[in-house]
């Protein structure tokens, strides 16, 4: 952050498994953790606000909070640009988003290994994205060291994943059949996005990532009227 920038301390409970992974990557890249995250969040909060077009229901908010509490977490403080922190707080309040879920989801994607990302998005997501972008004349990468585009990719590391979802919405790409994302009929009809695609217990082995969601349709929340009605449609009658 620039000298003289007003900052704000934000305390978040982070899944313990993510902390050493993040620290290792930050150290390897010779970055200052909080200044870097402040830059990344500055870009992501705009996407969060756009992706989550309607607020979570109170039931969805409570459900995500409870699932997040199942993860072993540690209190961590981040010093962020005050403007970024206040913008994030407002979006989370307006859209009824569990703020800690946002932080955990963001860091999860920042530190996820290629194998984990491929398991969630599908093994060919990156090559399909590159082919689609090249077809419209977009060139990946930069020929010059520390070119503006290189710096841009550093402070906007999730851009390719967001672009993947954008092309899914545009119909340019089709979802990989091996993708681990939970995309139900409602999600498909309203177009998938990074912050509305559902993470669950199917994404990685032996871990339930439901608490890392920033939006859930009520049909995915146990106990809601919509979910009960859906279950009723599939009720199995006892054998007489």
N, C-alpha and C positions, 0 to 999 in steps of 0.2 A: 504494500500500500504506500502511496505517496506520503512524504513527510507533511505533517499538518492535517492529514485526513482524520476526521472524527471517527472514533471507533466505539464499538459496543461489545461487551463480553456476553456470549451466548452459551449457556450450559445445556448440554445434551447427553442423554444416556445412550451410549453407542455399544452395539453388540461387540463383545470382547474379541471375538475372532477377527473382526475387521481392523482393530487398532494396530496390531503389529504389521499387518499387511500394508496399511496406509503409511505408517512410519517408514517402512522399508522403501516403498516407492518414492516417497518424498525425499528421503535421504539420498537415494540413488540419482535422483534428478537435480540434486543440489538446490532444492526449493525451500522457501519458508512456508511452512504448512498453512498457517492461518491466512497469510496474504494471498497464497495460491487459492485456497478454498473460497476466499471472499470473491476473487475474480470469477471462479467457476460458478458459484452460487448466483452471482450477479447476472450471468447469462441464463442459468437454469430456472430462476424464479419467474422469468418472463414466459418460458415454455410451460412451466407448471401452471401458471395462471391461464394460459391458452388451452392446454390439454384438458384440464379439469374445468369444463365449461359450466357445470352446475355443482352446487355444494353436495358433499356427502350427506346422507341422512344421519340423524343422531345415532341410529342403531349401527350404521356402518362405522361411524367414528368410534363408538364404544367397542365394537368387535375388533377393529384394527388395534386399538389400544391394548385390549386384553391379549391378543395374539403377540403383540410386540413385547409385552411383559413376560412372555414365556422364554424369550431369549436372555441368556446371561449377559447383562449389560453393565457398563462402567460409566460413571459420570465424567464427562470430558468438557472442558471449556474452550471455546473458540473465540478469538478476537477478530471481529468482522467490521468492515466498513459500516458505519451506522446507517447509511442510506440503504445498503443491501439488507442489513438485519431488519430494519423497519419495514421494508418492502416485503420481505419474506413473512414476517409476522402478520402483516395485513392480508396477504394472499391466503395464508393458512387459516386465519380467522374468517375471512369472507367465504372461503370454499369448505370450511369445516374439515381441514386436513390436519392429521396428527403430525405436528412439526417434527417430532423425533423420528417418525416413520420416513419423512422426507430425507432427513440427514442420513439415516441408516441406508435407505434405498440408494441415495446418491453415492455414498462411500462404497457400498456393495458393488455398484457398477464400475466405479473408478478402480477398484482393486481386483475385480473378477478376472480369473485367468481366461485365456482364449478358449480353453475347453469348456468352461462354464458358460461363457457367452454363446458359444456355438450350440451348446445343449439347450439354451433358452430360445435363441433366435433361429436355430437350424444350421446345419453344418455348412451350407453354401451361401449363407446370408451375405458375407463380405464380397465374394466373387460376383454374386448376382447384383449387388449394389454397384460395384465398380462397372459392370457391363451396362447397367441401366444409365449410369451417369455418363459414361463414355459415349453412349448412343445419342445423348443430347448435347455432346460437345464439352462436357465438364472434364477437366484434367485433375487428377489427384496428385498431391505432392508438390514440391517446389524444387527447382534446380539450384537455388542459391542458399548457402548456409544462413540460418537466422533470417530468411526472407520473412516478410510480414505474414505470409500464409503459414509458415512454420510456427511462428509465435502464436498465430491465431489458433492453430490446432492444439497447441499446448494449453492455452487458457480456455479452450472449448473442446475438451477431450471426448465428450459424448456426442459430438456433432454427427459422426457416421451412423450411430444408432438412431438418433432423431431422424436423420435423412432416410434411413431404412423404413421407419414407420410412415414418414411422409409419402414415400413411393408406394407403400402398401395402400394408403388412403387414396392416392391418385389412381390406383389400379395398374401402375407401371410394373409393380412386383406382385407376385402371389406369395402367400405365406408358405414357408417350407413345411412339408408334411411331417418332418421330424422335429419341428419346433416344440419346445416344452411349454410355451406360453399357453395359459388358459384363455381362450377366446370363445365366449359363448355367442349365441345369436344376437343378444342385445348389444354386446361389444362390437360385433361385426357391423351391425346396422348403423351404429353411431361412429364408426371408423376407429381403428385402433390407434393408440398413441403411446408414447413412452411412459407417461405418468398415469395412464388409465389401464394399461395391460396388467393383468392380475398375476402376481407372484404367489406361489403356494408351496405345498409340500412335495410337489412333483419336479421342481426345478433342479434341486441338488439333493443328494442322498442324505437321509436321516436329519434333515433340517426343514422346518416349516417356515417359509418366508412370507407368510400371510401378513405378518406385522410390518412388513416393509412396503405395504401398498399405500398410495396416496389417494386412491379412489376405488370404491367398490360399488357395483350395482347391487341394489337391495336383494336381487335374486341370489346373490352369492353370500348373503349374510343370514346365518341361521336365526330363525325366530321372527323374521319380518313377514308381513302379510303376503308380500309377493313370493317369498321363498316357500311359505306354507302352501300357497295356492299352487305353485309349481310342483311341489312334492305330492300334493293331492292328485294332480293329473297323472302321476306315475305310481299311485298307491297300489300296492300288491294286495289283493284280497286273499284272506286265509283260505287254505284248501278245506272244503267241507267234508 
